[in-house]
Amino acid sequence: MAAKKEAAKNLKITLVRSTIGQVPKARATVAAMGLRKLHQTVELPDNAATRGQIQRVRHMVKVEEA
């Protein structure tokens, strides 16, 4: 039997655009994700809540599987 490859349990999220000039909701979402500086990376669980946050600020972040 071939072992099934499990889906990533974490996502690596990197802030690649500044929050300056962004709408307040986008700024708050970036802060809630734990991102403070440009090119800072955080690992968050791959769940519906995190995916929703990423969707709101998709123009400002880069996402990779951890």
C-alpha positions as a printed NumPy array, in Angstrom:
array([[  0.   ,   0.   ,   0.   ],
       [  1.257,   3.436,  -0.864],
       [  1.191,   5.893,   1.986],
       [ -1.038,   8.892,   1.363],
       [  0.603,  12.266,   1.596],
       [ -1.127,  14.363,   4.249],
       [ -2.153,  17.936,   3.555],
       [ -0.027,  20.662,   5.107],
       [ -1.139,  21.468,   8.606],
       [  0.52 ,  24.872,   8.637],
       [  0.899,  27.751,   6.214],
       [  3.873,  30.108,   5.991],
       [  2.558,  33.637,   5.457],
       [  4.919,  36.49 ,   4.544],
       [  4.005,  40.188,   4.432],
       [  5.258,  41.53 ,   1.086],
       [  3.387,  44.851,   0.841],
       [  3.113,  47.619,   3.395],
       [ -0.041,  48.312,   5.352],
       [  0.435,  52.056,   4.794],
       [ -2.538,  53.368,   2.828],
       [ -4.574,  50.193,   3.267],
       [ -8.116,  50.154,   4.598],
       [ -8.374,  49.711,   8.386],
       [ -9.88 ,  46.205,   8.112],
       [ -6.879,  45.002,   6.105],
       [ -4.456,  46.56 ,   8.608],
       [ -6.273,  44.906,  11.501],
       [ -6.245,  41.533,   9.743],
       [ -2.489,  41.716,   9.133],
       [ -1.934,  42.608,  12.795],
       [ -4.207,  39.764,  13.934],
       [ -2.107,  37.344,  11.9  ],
       [  0.942,  38.462,  13.881],
       [  2.665,  40.311,  11.044],
       [  4.353,  43.575,  11.998],
       [  7.168,  44.238,   9.517],
       [  7.687,  43.741,   5.795],
       [  9.104,  40.321,   4.853],
       [  8.224,  38.922,   8.279],
       [  6.983,  35.337,   8.118],
       [  4.614,  33.558,  10.485],
       [  3.313,  29.998,  10.542],
       [ -0.41 ,  29.645,  11.099],
       [ -2.643,  26.559,  11.066],
       [ -4.307,  25.696,   7.779],
       [ -7.965,  26.117,   8.73 ],
       [-11.005,  28.052,   7.557],
       [-10.329,  31.058,   9.795],
       [ -6.774,  31.475,   8.528],
       [ -7.897,  31.014,   4.909],
       [-10.467,  33.78 ,   5.416],
       [ -7.81 ,  36.133,   6.76 ],
       [ -5.563,  35.356,   3.812],
       [ -8.418,  36.023,   1.402],
       [ -8.964,  39.509,   2.884],
       [ -5.292,  40.525,   2.501],
       [ -4.285,  38.351,  -0.469],
       [ -2.822,  41.368,  -2.282],
       [ -0.365,  41.981,   0.579],
       [  0.884,  38.508,   1.51 ],
       [  2.657,  35.516,   0.02 ],
       [  1.464,  32.071,   1.173],
       [  3.398,  28.78 ,   1.113],
       [  2.744,  25.365,   2.597],
       [  4.935,  24.697,   5.632]])
